[in-house]
Amino acid sequence: MKYKVTLNGKTYEVEVEHGKAVLLDEYEALAPAPSVTAAETVSTPVNNAPAPAPSAPVSLASGETISAPMPGNIIRVDVKEGDKVTSGQVLVILEAMKMENEIVASKDGIIAQVVTSKGAVVETGSPLVVIA
């Protein structure tokens, strides 16, 4: 699909196929860009870098898995395997939409596995920590 995106007075014509974006043309915007429908909105920045290869599925330890409630970046992991945690204790800080979100323990227990790490990019439902 082709999109026209206006940013800082410049209009970019972008084509997106199979998760990759290609810049087709760039020019100065002379008038406000026409209204764009929600289906045509591009929500990710355009870059020509290849997408990272999908990682192999992670084998999870037994216990209750704490998952990411939204996509974002992990900016801090406050626990390590073997730590005792209490219900409501902060486990991970997830940055999403310029806000820091505390991901907390849902029950008392011991950390059986830390699946994520600082700097990781996670999607909704990605496992972060397993509590036994």
C-alpha positions in Angstrom: 0.0 0.0 0.0 1.1 3.5 -0.7 0.9 6.3 1.8 1.6 10.1 1.8 2.9 11.3 5.2 3.5 15.0 5.9 6.0 15.6 8.7 7.7 19.0 9.6 6.6 20.6 6.3 7.8 17.7 4.1 5.7 15.2 2.4 6.9 11.6 2.0 5.4 9.0 -0.3 5.9 5.6 1.3 5.1 2.1 0.1 4.6 -0.6 2.7 4.7 -4.3 1.7 5.2 -7.4 3.9 6.2 -5.3 7.0 8.9 -3.3 5.1 8.6 0.4 4.2 10.3 2.0 1.2 10.5 5.7 0.6 9.4 6.4 -2.9 9.5 10.2 -3.0 10.1 13.3 -0.8 9.0 16.8 -1.5 8.2 20.1 0.3 4.6 20.4 1.4 3.0 23.5 -0.1 -0.5 23.1 1.4 -1.9 21.1 4.3 -2.0 17.4 3.4 -5.4 16.0 2.6 -7.3 14.3 5.4 -6.2 10.7 5.8 -8.5 7.9 7.0 -7.6 5.8 10.0 -6.9 2.8 7.8 -4.3 4.8 5.9 -2.5 6.2 9.0 1.1 5.1 9.4 1.9 4.6 13.0 5.6 3.5 12.8 8.5 5.6 11.6 9.8 4.8 8.2 13.2 3.2 7.9 14.9 1.0 5.4 16.6 -1.2 8.0 15.8 -4.9 7.7 13.4 -6.2 10.3 15.1 -8.4 13.0 14.7 -12.1 12.5 12.0 -13.6 14.7 13.5 -15.3 17.7 12.9 -18.9 18.6 10.0 -19.5 21.0 11.1 -19.3 24.6 10.5 -22.3 26.9 8.8 -21.1 30.0 9.2 -22.4 33.5 6.1 -23.7 35.3 4.2 -21.1 37.3 2.1 -18.0 36.6 3.4 -16.0 33.6 3.2 -12.2 33.9 2.8 -10.8 30.4 3.1 -7.4 28.8 -0.3 -5.6 28.8 0.7 -3.5 25.8 3.6 -3.1 23.3 6.6 -1.2 24.5 10.2 -1.1 25.6 11.6 -2.6 28.8 13.5 0.1 30.6 14.1 -1.7 33.9 13.9 -5.2 35.4 13.7 -5.2 39.2 13.9 -8.9 39.9 16.1 -11.9 39.1 15.5 -15.6 39.2 15.1 -16.9 42.8 13.9 -13.6 44.2 11.0 -13.7 46.6 8.2 -11.4 45.6 4.9 -10.2 47.2 1.7 -9.4 45.4 1.8 -5.9 44.1 5.6 -5.7 44.0 7.1 -4.0 40.9 8.8 -6.5 38.6 9.4 -4.6 35.4 9.1 -1.1 34.1 7.6 -1.0 30.6 7.7 2.3 28.6 4.8 2.7 26.2 3.7 5.9 24.6 6.3 7.9 26.5 4.9 6.7 29.9 6.5 4.3 32.3 4.2 1.5 33.4 4.9 -0.6 36.4 4.3 -4.3 35.8 3.6 -5.9 39.2 3.4 -9.4 40.7 -0.1 -10.8 40.8 0.7 -13.1 43.7 3.3 -13.9 46.3 5.9 -16.3 45.2 9.4 -16.9 43.9 10.7 -15.7 40.5 11.1 -19.0 38.5 12.2 -17.2 35.3 12.9 -13.8 33.9 12.1 -13.9 30.2 12.8 -10.3 29.3 15.7 -7.9 29.7 16.4 -4.2 29.8 16.2 -2.7 26.3 13.9 -5.5 24.9 11.0 -4.5 22.7 7.9 -6.5 23.6 4.5 -6.9 22.1 1.1 -7.3 23.9 1.1 -10.7 25.6 4.8 -11.2 25.5 5.9 -13.2 28.6 8.0 -11.0 31.0 8.4 -13.0 34.2 7.2 -16.4 35.6 6.3 -16.6 39.3 6.2 -20.0 40.9 
